[in-house]
Amino acid sequence: MNLLALDTSTEQMSIAVQRRGVGAPWQHTAPGGARSSTHLIPDIQRLMAQAQLQFGELDAIVFGAGPGSFTGLRTACSVAQGLAFGAGVPVLPVDTLLAVAEEARFQSGKADPCAVTALLDARMDEMYAASYLFESGLWKQHEGYSLIKPENLGWDGSGMLAGNVFAAYGARLPDGPGLRLLALPTATAMLRLAPKLLAAGGAVRADQALPTYLRDKVAQTTLERAAAKAAV
């Protein structure tokens, strides 16, 4: 399939373009955050030119829908919507925690069944979490999204913990024999997920694409920050 995938939900901006009949995708990673809003579109245009694709030739535009950085999710969604609307192609929103699980499976080389608990840093001393099982070539979510303190993670110690939380919260996570793996929701992981998600009817019109927010409050007040410091 001809696909463009992009993610700005974390500290990393990730873009990839897949062209039908070509084995390896064109990909680009760079620092995310505030840089994403200025660099994302030019970097997408550059990759599309390298792949010799026009936006109208795409089967879909894939984006990391969340959970993740509030600003990053809005950036990715708005860019995906704008490009898809102009080109007349559908949009495929992808669960960023599922993309973390797929990236961890790919990195580890695990055959199915493969159990992954995906974790993304939500800041404010919390994590986004969800658990997945890869079996018979399909991903199934068996623990829904949650926004939790690291020590409140319900994990039986098996399978893999994967994400970007270990530097900040590793000592507060439950112990177990399972593998801990640094993994992000990369655009290439989303490309691997896209065909089955599209076949299952996951694509939407550009105006129907929405981010997934798990937290309404995205910042602490001055008093809350002071109280948190005093409690340390």
N, C-alpha and C positions, 0 to 999 in steps of 0.2 A: 504494500500500500504506500501511497504518497502521504506522509504525515509530518507535521511540525509539532513538536512538544516543547513546553516551556514551564519552568517552575521558579518562583521567587518567594517561596513560603518560609525559607530559612536564611541563614547567613550566607548561603551560596546561591548565585544565579546559575541556572542550568538550562541549556537550549540544545535541541537535537533535531535534525532533519533526516528523514528516511525517504529514499526514492525507490520506487518499485523496480525490482530486478537488480538492485545494488545491495551487496551483502552488508557492509558496514555503514552505519549512519555517520553523517557529519555532526560533530558535537562541539560545544563550547561551554566552559565553566569560568566563572569570575566571581569576585566578591558581590554579595547581594546588598540588602539594606537600601540606603538612599541612592546608591549608584544604579540600582535596577531601573528606576524610572527614566534615567537619561541614556543608559547604554542598551537597554533591552531591544528596542526596535531596530537600531542600527546593526546590532549583532545578529538579530534574526534575518535582516535583509542580506547581510554578508553570507550567512550560511545557506540561505535560499539560492543566492547567486552561485555559490560553490557547487550546490547540487543541481544547478541549472533547472530550477523549478519556478514556476509562477504560482502565486497564491491560489489562483483559480484552478490549478491542477491538483490541489490537495484533496484527499478524501476526507480529512478532518483536521482541525487544530485542537491539540490536546493540551490541557493546562492543569497544574496542581491546584485543586480547588480548596484544599485545607483538610484538617486544621493547620494553623501556622501563624506566622506574623500577620497581624491585621493589615498593615500597609502593604506587605508583600502580596497577600491574597488579592487585595483590590487591584494592585498593579497588574498581576498576571491575568486576572479575569477581564479587566478593561481592555488590555492589549489583545487578548484572544478574541473578545467580542468584536472589537473594532476591525481587526484583520479579517475575521470570518464574515462579518457583515459586508465588508467591501468586496470580498471575493465570492460571496454566495455559497459558502461551504459550512457544514455543521461544526459544532464545538463538542468536544468530549471532556467533561470535568472528571478528574481522577482524584480519588482519595489519597492524600499525601502519605498517610500512615500505611496504606496498602503499597504505595510506591517504595516506602522504606523497607517493608517486608520483602518485596520483590528484589530490591537491590541487595539485601542481606542474603537471600537465597542464591542469587547469582554470584555474589562474591565468595560465598562459602562453598559453592559447588554441591550443595546438599541435594540428594535425590528425594523424591516424595516418598512417604509423607514428610513434610517439613513444617514445624510449628515455629512461629515467630511472634513475639510480643514487640510491637513497634512503639518507640518512644521519641517524642520531639519536645525540645525545651520550650515551654510556654512562658518563660520568665516568671517574675513575681513568685519564685519558689515553688513552681508547679510544672507538671508535665502533661502533654497530651499522650494518651495511651490507647491502644487497641490490639487485640490478639487475632491471629490468622492461622489457618492451616492450609498448606498446599498439598493436595492429594489428587491423584489421577489427572494431573495436568491443570487443575483448577484451584483458584484461591477461594476460601470460604472464611468469612469473618465469624469468629465464635465468641468474642468478647467485644461489646460495642465500645464506641468512643467514651472516654472519660477524661476529666481534667482533675488531676490529683496531686497531692504531695508525694514526693518520691518514696517515702517510707510506707505509704498506703497502697503501693502497687500490689495487686493480687497476682502472684506468680508462683507456680508450683516448683520452680527450679529446673524444669526441663526445657527442651527446645532452645531457642535463641532469644536473647534480648538484643534489639538493634535500634540504633538511632544516634542522636547527637547529645545525649544527656550525661554521658559518663564522666566527663571532666568536671562538670558542675555538681552532679548528684550521685556519682558512683558509689561513694561510701555509705549512702543512705538507702540504696536499693537492696532488696532481698538477695541472700546468697543462694547459690545452687550450682550444680555441675554444668549447667547449660552455658553455651558460648555467648560472650558479649562482643558485639561487633559494631564499630562505627559505620553508620550508613545514613545516607541522606536520600530524599525523594528526587532522584536524578531524572532528567528528561529521557535518558536512555531506558531506565526502568519503565517509564510511562509508555515508551514505544513498544516494549515487550508486552505490556498489559493491554495496549489499545485494541488489537484485533479481536480478542474475545469480548472485551467490553463493548466494542462497536457491534459485534454480532449479537450481543445480548440486548441491544437497543439502548445503549447508554448515551448516544449522541443526542444533542438538543439544538434547537435554533439558537443563533447568537444572542437574541434578546432574552432567552430563557436561562442562560448560563449564570450561575450564582456561586459565590464562595461559600464554604462551610465554616461558620464561626461557632466555637464552643464557649467563648467568653465574651460577655457583653462589655465588661469593664476591661480596658486595655492599659490603664495607667494608675499608679498609686498617687494619692494626695501627699503633700509635704508632711502632714501629721502622720500618715500611715508609714511613710518611709522612715521617719524619725522613730516611731514605735518599733518598727522591725529592727532597726539598728540597736536600740536599747535592749531588745530581747536577746541579742547575740551574746 
